[in-house]
Amino acid sequence: MSAPGATVRVLSRWIIEHEIAGRERPADIAQGIESAFRRLHQVMSTVIGPLGFQAVLTRAVHVTRRASPGFGAYDVTCGDAVVMKGMSEMIEREGAAQASAAAVVLVDNVIALLSSFIGEDLTFRLLRRGFPGLPGGGAEGSGAEEA
């Protein structure tokens, strides 16, 4: 898998920052990060199914652990929903900035994998469906109504 580009990094960072905005307690920040992945699961499962998303997330977790050693401190599972065990503890131990950075890398890898499987245009349209207000990039002018 090639490294995610600058556009993907901007979108990933926005998604995580949007979901954790205004949260201060480690448990609340962890809940915000988990919420971002629940939304990704919901919108992407409409196209690739829950098992397809689970496969993408599992692969993205593997790739992320190689790139971000601190990421191995918590366990990501995906079934009917995405669960991130140990995230609050990681935030308490390493700080919100470190946990957020690891989450951004994971979102980067999820988006990059999805783009390679279903195409960048469809991936970005689905992202806009799940995250209204997502900044432009990649699939300009793509709206949720087109997905």
Secondary structure, 3 states (H helix, E strand, C coil): CCCCCHHHHHHHHHHHHHHHCCCCCHHHHHHHHHHHHHHHHHHHHHHHHHHHHHHHHHHHHHHHHHHCHHHHHCEEEECCCEEEECHHHHHHHHCHHHHHHHHHHHHHHHHHHHHHHHCHHHHHHHHHHHCCCCCCCCCCCCCHHHC
